[in-house]
């Protein structure tokens, strides 16, 4: 640890520059093969403008930028990115090698001290992280042995396999196991001048030094313009602002096939606008690259304005398991509805009562795929039986299942009555962000009338909806389908198991898992218990064959039990691209994971032509 003490002492007296110091790429940068990628060698310079609806949308630059310690390549294999190399032994020992000469955007060295600082001074600091390190760092409740071998090499060693470690590093919202120590120490009580900390707490109007540290060192949501970064562009604007400017990182680690440092673009500008008018603004050419806040039903309008607006409209296939999913809350506080939502006969009946073909034709112009919420045909885990599970419209069978479940009595209008005597009226709560979602729900409301069930839509706001779900106040809500519709066996099957309170179909079960049984509700059905067991088994799986077997059983249970009710997959995402912007692929998969929306196509290679 001697070299770390020297490094800490040296950096402690180094003034952090407010402007990025130019150092260039690392000695051994990541060289992109433009021919293999079907890309054209571009030129440096230019500004890309895009539209966002709220300041916290700055996080999408981190997603789109795509720089990660390791990334998913075009064939969905993990490959080093920020790292020069990684050695894996038995899926439990991971040796990470950094690139020599790699600098943060402010010109300070990116070394294993940045990993040590995060591991020892942040992740295991019970004031900064009361719950301890991220769960991806735990195997059977045990942390890894971490060895800082030298300035460029760090090793993580678990007693048994940890298949989530690398996938977490490659995530759209990645697990950050490093932090710019030279910058973050000024906000840490262990290193900073107490008087300065006290002064900053008062001026920033926060409670304590931990709030200060968290506010100024966020990496996923880069709101602090002084925070050094490894991404292709770094924020230069103090928030809040209606115009947020990201400038190119002069020390970025990738170069093109000719050795020219990326990114090509000098600036990326986020202009704030109401989400309701972003499609209209895109249609008049006010953005160079736009997909966020644009829906498929905007396509015809956008195409009409393409020539005059100087842009093209691409259609990228969605990578979600379903474009919209109904989420029956098995943990709702309402006892009668809890019993209804927990009854698989009811869930299956509601699913079979939907006319997915009509939704596909009316909303997606017949271009989607009616199916359950599951993996997509391009996933190596796909099976037709998962896609078809209880997704074929069958009114006779749906009505029979509801009768069998005790919903056989009807009121004077012919609608079903619950066993407790109340009308079987399902309120579906939404985040209120999509008119397309509302249109789909109106169609489903008409479909369910034919199985004598009423549906009412209750729009809300995203944060309010999440709170209501977690508190058991919703009976049913909506969200997108599986993020990992293109899953491989290596990818984490966490969406299929009750492991998180943000899962709207079983928030209390997820809380029970996350809290290790200290709160929440333990699953009480064999199938849900089995999903939790299988998830634990996947985390201990030693090879891809075993992981595949586990994924198969989880998908089988998840789709057969209809814990989520998918509608249509394979929707198309309009992508507005300025005619001047080059190297944007004609087609790519639009998904949060594993493609990071634009991230997998590497926007650092995009450039502006004359």
N, C-alpha and C positions, 0 to 999 in steps of 0.2 A: 504493500500500500504506500511505499515511500514516494513513488512518482505521483500518486494522487495528492499527497500532502503538498508536494512542491507545486503541482498544477493549481490546486486550490489557492495557495498563497499567492501565486503569480496572478491568477485571475481576479483575486479579491482586490488588487490594487489597480486593475485595468479599467479605465473608464469605458463604459459602453457607449459606442457611437450612436448618435441619433439617425445617421444616414448609413445606408449600406456601403460597406467597404468592398471594393472590387478585388477579388482574388482569382476569379475564373473557375472553371470546373476542376474537380479533383484530378490527381495525377493519372488515375485510371478511371475515367468516366464511364458511364453506361453508354455504349455506342449502339444506336438504333439502326436496324437494317431496313432502310427505306424501301428497297426493292421488294423484300419479303412482305413488308407491310402495305405495299401498293401505294406508297406515298411519293410525292415530288419534293425534291430539294427546294427549300424556300429561301426567303431572305429575311433578315432581321429588320424590325421596325414595325410601326403601325399600332393602332389601337382598336380593340374589339369592345363594342358596347352591347350590353344585354340589360334586360329589365327584370327587376325583382319587386316584391310587394312590401317587404318589411325588412328593417335593418338586420334582424337575426338570420336573414337569408344569406348573409356572408358565409355561412357554413357550406353553401353549395359550391363555393369556389374551392374549398378543401376537397369536397367530393369530386367535382369535375377535374381538378388539377391532377389527381390520381397518383401523386408521389407517395409511396409507401415503402417500408423496409423491404417487404416482399409484395409482389402483385400477382394477380391471375393473368396468365397470358391468353392469347386468342383461343387456345385449346383447353383453357381452364386448368392449367397446371401452374403451380406456384413457382415463381422465379425471383431471384434477387433483383432489387431495384435500387433503393438508397444504399442498401448493403452491397458490398463487393461480392461477398459469397456467404453461404451458410452451409455448415456441415451438420447432418442429422444422424444420430446413432440410435437406432431402435425406437425412434419416435419419442425419446425421452431426454436425450442430451442434444442441445442445440448450441452450436458454436457460431457466433455472428462475427463477421469480419467487416469492418468499416473501410471506406475508401480513403487512402492516404491523401492528405491535402484537401479534404472536403471541408468547406467552411459553411457556417450559418450565413444567412443573408446579410448580417452585419459585419462579416469578415472574421468572426471569431471561430476557432477550430471546433469541428464536430468530432468529439472523442467519446471514449467510454466513460469519461467523467459525467457526461450528460445522462448516461444510463445509471451510473452510480447514484447521482443526485436524486433522480426520480425514484429509484428503488429504496434507498436508505432514508432520504430526507422528505419524501413526499408519500409514496405508496404505503410505507410502514410508519408514518407519523400519525398517531391516533387523533391529532387535532385536525390535520388536513384531510385525512381519510379515516373517519371513525370506524368504518366497516372493514378496513384493511385493504390490501391489494385487490385488483379486479379478480373476479372468479376464474377468469381464464388462466390466472397464475396459480390456481389451487388444484391439486390432484389428491383426492381422498382427504381433503382438508389440510393438506401439507403444502408448504411453499417450496420452491426449488432452492437448491444450493446455487448461488450466483457467484461466479469468479470473474474478476476483472483482470484479465491476463496481461494486457498491456493497453496502450492508448487506443489501439484499433481493434482489440479482440475481447469479447465478453462471452461467457458460457453460462447457460441455464441448464441445470441438471435436476430432473425429478427422479424419484425412486421408481415410478412406473410411467407408462406412456401418457403423453399429453397431446392428443390430436387437435385440440382447439388453439394451441399456442400460435402456430403460423397463420392459420385462417383468421384469427383475431387481428393479427398485424396487417393483414391484407384487406380488412373490412372497409366498407364505405365510411362508417364511423369507427375508425380503427382503435385498438387498444394501444395507447401511446406508452411505450416503456422507456422513453427518454424525454428530456426537457432541457432547454438551453440553460445550463447551470449558471453560466457567467451572468446571465440576465436575471434569472429567477431568484438568485440568492439575495438580491437587494430587498426582497419582500418576505424573507424567511427569518424568523426570530433567532435562529441558530447562527446566522451570518451577518445580519444587517445591524446597523447602528440603531439602538433602541429609540433614540431621540427622533431619528428620521422616520422610523416606523410609526411612532406616535403621531408625528406631524402628518404623515400620509393618511393614517386612519381618520384623523379629524378632517383633512381637506377632501377626502373621497367619501366622507360620511358613511363609513362602514363600521361594523362592530368590533372587529379585531384583525390581527395580522393574517389569519387564515382566509378571511373574506378578501383581503387585499391581494394575497397570493393567488387565489383562484381567479379573481377578476382580471388580473394583468397577465396571466400565463396560460390562458386558454389557447389550445392549438386547433381543435376542431372548429371552433367558432372564432376566427381571428379578428376580434374587435379592437384589440390594442395595436395601434400603428407602430409602437416601439418594440413589439415582440418579434424577435428574430424567427425566421422560418426556413424550412427546407423545401417548401412548395415552389412551383414555377413562378408564381407571383405573390407578392407580399402586400398587405394592406398599408396604405399611406394616409388614410383618412381617419380622423377622430370622430367617433360616433356620439350621438346620432347625426346622420347626414342624409340628404336626399340624393347624394351622388358620392359613391364610394369608389375610390380609385386604387386599384391594385397594380403595382409596378413590378417589372421583371426582376427576378432574383439573380443578381450578377454572379452568384456562386453555385448555381444549379448544377446538378450532377449528370444530366444527360446531354449528349451531343448527337448531331445527325451523322449520316454516313460519311460526310466529308470532314467531320471533326468540328463543325460549327456548333458552338454552344447554344442550347435551347434554354428557354423558349424563344421562338422567333418574335412573338408579339411583345412590344414594349409595355403595353398597358392593357388591362381589362377593367372596364368601367361598369359598375352596377348603378343604374338609374332607378330610383324608386317610383313606383306608380301603383295605383289601385289595381288589385288582381282582376277586377271586373273589366278593365279597359286595356289590359296588356295585349290581348289578341288583336284588338282594334289598332293599337299602336304598331304591333308587328306587321299588320296589314298595310300600313303606310310607310314601311321601311325604316322605322325608328329604332331598329335593333339589328345587330349583325348576326346574332346567333340566339335563337329562342325556342325553347320547348317547355320550360317551366311556365305554368299558368296558361298553357294552350291545350285544348282538348280536340278530340277527333271531329267533333261537330263544328269546329272552326275551320276545318280543312277547305271546304268549298269557298268560303269567304277569302281565305288566305290565298288560294290559287288565283282567284279573280284579280287580286291586287299585285301579283308577283311581277309582272312585266313593268308596271309603273313604279313599283316600290324597289325594283332592282334586287330581287331575291328569288331564291328557289325554295320550294316546299318539299322536303323529303318525308317519307313515312317509314319510321323505324318500328319493328315489331316489339311489343311489350314482353318483358321477361317475367311478369307476375303470374302466379298460379291462377288468378282470376282478376278481372278488371275491377270488380266490386264483389265483396263477400258479406253475407249476413252472419252476424256473430251472436248466437243465442247465449245469454249469460247464465251458465249453469250455477252461478253463485249469487244470483239476484236475491235481495232481501225478501221479496214478495214470495211467501211460502207456496202459494198456489202456482204461480208462474215458475218458481224454481223447480217444482215437481214436474211441470209440463216441459220445461227446457231440458231437464235431466233425462226425460224419457226418449230413448232413441227412436221409438215409433213416431213420436211427434216430429222430431227433427227430420226423419226420413220422409214423412208425409208432406211437410212444408217444402222440402226440396223437390219432391216429385210433383208438387202442385205448381211449379214454375214452368212457364213455356219459354224455355231458353232460345228456341229457334226464333220466336217472335222478337225477343229482345235483341238477338243477333242481327236480324233483318232491320228492325226499326232504329236501333241505336248505332250499330256497327256496320250497316249496309251489307250484311252477310259475310263480312271479311274475318270475323272472329270464329272461335271454336266453342260451341256449347259444351261445358264440362264441369265437373266438380272442381273444388279448389285443391289442386294437386300439382305435381311437377309437369312440365311441358314435354311434347314429343321430342324436342331436341336434347332433353336430359337423358343421360345413360340409364337413369333410374326409372324412366317412364314405362308404365304398363297401361294398356287400354282399360283394364278393369278399374284402375284408380280413377281415370278420367270419367268413366261411365257410372261410377258408384252412386246409385240413387239419384242420378241426374237426368234420367229419361222421364218425360212427362207421362204420368199414369194416374189419372184422376180416380179411377175405380179403386186402385190399390191405396192411394193416398187417403181417400175417404174411409176405406175399410180400416186402415191403421189408426186413424183418429177415433173412429168408433170404438175400436178395441182398447185404446188408451183411456177410455172413459169420457170422451168428448162427444158422445152420441146424442145428447139432448140438444134441442135447438129452441131459439126464441121465436116470437111471432113473425119475425122477418126471415126466418130460416137460417139464421147464423148460430154457430155453436155456442154452447154454454159450458163453462168449466165445471169440474166436479164440485167446486165450492159454491156454485150458483151464479158466479159473475160471468159477464159476456167474455168470450174468448177473443179479445181485441188486443192485438200485438202492436205496441208502440215501438217503432224502429227509430232510434236516435242517430243523428248524423252530425258531422263536424260543420255542416253548412257551407262547404267550400266548392261543391260541384253541382252544377245544374244537370249534368249528365247522370249523376247518381240519383238525383231527384226524379228524373225521367224514368230511370230503370225501376225505382221503387213504385212509381205510379203504375207501371205495367204489372209489377208483381202484385200490387194491391188488387188489380183487376183479376189476375190469375187466381189469387187465393179466395176470391168470392165464390169460385166454382168448387172449393172444398169447404165453403161456409165459414171462412175465417176472415175477420176484418184486420186490415193493416192501416195504421196511421203513422205519418212521418213527422218527426219532431226535430227540426234543425236546431243546432246549437253552435258552439265554438269549440275548436279542438281541445283547448286546455280544460274547458268546462266538461266536455264529454269524457275526457280521460278521468277526471275526478269522479264523475258520476259512475263510470264503469267500475273504478277501483272501490268505490263505496257500496257497490251492489245496488245502485239505484236504477240501473237500466235493466230492461228485460231482453232487449235485442238492440244491437248497434251495427253500424257498417264500417268497413275499412277496405283497403285493398287486400288482394289475396296474398299467397306466399311470396315473400320477397325473393326467395331462392327457387323460382320456378325452373331454373336451369341447373339445379343442384347436381353435384357429383358426390360420390360416397365420402370424399375427403371433407366436404363442407358440413358445417355444424347443423344437425337436425333439430335445433332448439325450437323452431316454430311449431313442431309437431308434438311437443311435450309440455306439460304444465310446470314451467320453471320460472315464470316471471309474472309479476302483478300487472304488467302492461298488456297481457294477453286477455282480450276482452271476453273471450268465451269462458274463461275460468280464472279470473284475477285472484280470487282468494286461494285457490290451489297453488297458483304461481307464487303468491306471497309466502305460503307455507313452505314451499321448496326453497325460495330465496333466503328466508329467515332461519333455515335449518329447523323448522318445526316450532319456532318460538311464537309465531303468530300466524294468522291465516287459518285455512281449513284444510285438513288432510283429505286427499281424494278418497271417495268411498265406493267407486265402481272398479271391477277387475280390469277393464280396458284402459281406464285412465291411469291406474296404478302401473299397469304393464308398460304404458308409454314412458312413464317416469323411470321405470326399471331399465327399459331399453336405452333411454338417453344416457343413463349412468353406464350401461354396458358399452355404448358407442365411445364414450370418453375413455374407456379402458381397452378399446379394440387395438389389436396389435398390427393389423394389416388391412389393405383395401377390401379383400374378400370378406372379412368379418364385418367391416363397416357397411359394405353393400347389403349383406344379409340383414343387418339391423335396420338399415334404411327401408328395406323392402317390407319388413314386418310393421314398422312404424307407419309407413304410408298406407298399408293395408288396413290397419286399425283406424287410422285417422280418417280415411275416406269412407270406410264402411260404417263407422259410427256417426258420421256427418257432424263433427264438432264445429265445423264451419260450413256454410252453405254457399258454394261458389256458383257463378252464373255463366259467364263467358270469359274465355281466355283468348290470347292472341290478338288483342286489340292493337291498333296502330297509333303511334305517337307522331303527330306532325312536328317537324323540326324546320324552322325557318332559318335559312342560311343566306347571307349576303352573297351576291354574285362575285364580290371581290375576295371573299374568304375561301381559302383553298385548304386542301388536305382533310376536309370533313368527309368521312365515308358516305357513300350513297345509302348504305344500309348498315345498321348495327343494332344490337339488342338494347332497348331502353329499359333499364332496371337499376334499382338501387344497388343490389348485389346480384352477381359478382362483378357487373360491368361498370359500376359507379356512374351510371348514366353516360355522360360524355367521356368519363375518365379512361376507360379501356382503349378508346380511340386516340388517346394522348393529345389533348389540346395544345400541349407545348409544341407540337409539330404544325399546328394551324398557322397560316400566314396570310397577309393581305397582299394581293396582286395589284398592279397599277390599273 
